[in-house]
Amino acid sequence: MMNGLCRTSLDLQDPKRIHIAWKSRVQKYFICSPLPWKNIIRQESNEASLLEESLETLLSQKCGQKAFWYFLKSEFCEENLDFWLACQEFQTCDSPEELTRRAASIYEEFIGDESPRQVNIDFYTREIISQSLQQPSPSCFVVAQKKIYSLMENGSFPRFIQSENYKVLFDGAVKQRRQTRSRHFPFPQNVTSTT
């Protein structure tokens, strides 16, 4: 099971799932992709990708992040994505001093009791993070980050793909694909040379 969709032939009987899977495939291969047809050719034989809906794919693209952030803002929970992105960046810190500084900053903004943009995590996870701040490691926020990702994936993301924000993102992908095709293939493909 992937994101709630079974990969069985029964799923192909549900028109709504087919439509959502198709939208997801368009999103994955055309949005923010400089050469979208290369991705299609590479994945053409992978029929399982038809059923793939992925928050991970959306978040791997700047335009997807932006559209999803605006959607989360409309739901008053954009701090979830901001926290997740801060954790992603935190894991790339090189020096112990930078880890300590950034860990304190993330804790103050998203985790602490008086945090202005507190994310929804349980007391136990909050306590573990608090204790790990003595000697932070790149993985000190991993559990909380996974919980917030799960909240977004199972709560906000399904609503997002039904939203106007997603429609705009989807329409932009289609328009970008058409423009890319017209730039690379300005002449009809079936015209024969008369030289």
N, C-alpha and C positions, 0 to 999 in steps of 0.2 A: 504494500500500500504506500503510495507517495502523495503526501498532502491531501489525504482523504479520498483519493481516487484509486480504485482497484484497477490493475492492468489486466482486465479480462475482456472477452468479446462482448459481454453484457453491457459494459460501459459504452460501447460504440452504438448502442441502441438508444441512448439518451441524447436527444438533439441539443439540450442545454449544455451538457458536458462536452459535446463535440464542438459547439460554438465557443465555449470558454477555452477549451484546449487549443482551438485554432487561433483565438486571440492571443493566447499565451505564446504560441509558436511565433506569430508575427512579432510580438513584443520582443521575444528572445533574439530573433535573427535580424530584425530590421532597425530597431531603435538604436540610435547612436552608433551604428556599425558603418564604418567607411566603405566596406565592400560586402554588402549583405548577401549577394548571390554566392560568394565563396562559402559562407556558413551554410547556406541551403544545400549546396552541392555536397558538402562534407556530411551533412546530417540527413540527406534525402532518404537513405535506406533505413534509418533508425525510426521505425514507426512508433516505438514507445515514446519518443519525444512529443508525439501528438498529444499525449495526456499529461505532459509535464506543465505544471503551474508552479512557479518558483519565486518566492520572495527573494531568495538568494540571487537569482538572475536580475531581478528588478534592482536590487541594492548594489549590484556590481557595475551599474551604469549611472553616471552623474545625472542624466536627465530623468531616469527612473527614481533615483533618490529624491530629486527635487519635487517631482510630481507627487510622490508618496508623502513627503514631508508636508506639502501644502494640504494634502488630504488629512493627514494626522492633525495638523493645526486646526482644521475645521471641526475635528472631533475633540479638540482640547487635550491632545496627548502627543504632541510633537516631541516632547522630552524623551519619549521612548527611542525614537530614531536618533536623536542627538546623543543620548547615552550610548546606544549601540555603536555609533560612529566614533565617539570619544574612546570607547574601549578598543575598537579596531586600531585606532591611531596609537593608543597607549601600548599595545602589544609590540609596536615597532620601536619603542624607546631603547636607546643604546646604553646610556650611562645610568648607574645607580642613583645619582643625584636627580637626573631627569625623571626616572621612575618615581622617586619619592615626591617630587614636586607635582607631577601630573596626577599621581594617585590621590594626593591630598586635594587637588583641584576637583577631580571627578567626584570624590567623596563629598566634598562641601556642596557641589552643585546638584548632585543627583541622589546621594545615598543617605546622608545624615538626617537626623530628626528635624532639623530646621532648614533643610535644603529648599531653595526657592523652586526647584524643578524636580522634586522628588519622584522617583520612579516607583512602581508598584512591585516591591519584592517583600518576601516574608522576613520576620524578625530574625530567624536563624541565619539566613543568608546575609542579612545586614550586619549581624554580629561577627560572622566569620570575616567579612570584609574589613570591619573595624579593627579586628585583631591583626589582620595581615598588613595593615598600614605601618606597623612597626618596622617591618622589613619587606616592602612590597616587591613582588615579582611580576613579570609580564602576565602571569595567569591569575592574579589576585581578583580580577573582576569577571573571570570566565563563567562562573556559575550564574551570577546575576545577569550577565550578558545573554546567556542561553535562555534564561527565564523570560527576559524582555523580548528576545527574538521570538520565542514561542508565543508570547502574548500577541505580538504583531502578526505572526504567521497565521495563528488560529482565530484571531479576533478582527484586527484592522484590515489585513490583506484581503480576506474574502469580501469585505464590504468595499474596499478600494476597487477591486476589479469589476464591481457593479456600479461604480460611481462615475460622475461626469469627468472627474480628474483622469480616470483611466481612459474614458472615451476620447478625451483630448489627446492623451499620450498615444493611443492607438491610431487615431486619425492622423496625427503627426507622423507616425511611422509609415503609414500608407502613402502619405504625401511625399515623404522623403524618398521612399522607394521609387515612386513614379518619377521624381526629379532626377534621381540617380540613373534610372533607366534612360531617360530622355537625354541626359548629358553624355552617356556612354554609347548610346545607340540612336543618334539623331536621324538616321535614315531607315526606311523600312528594310527589314531583314531579307525579304524575298525579291528584291530588285536585282536583276542580272546586269552585268556589265555589257556595253555595246562596243567595246574597243576592239 
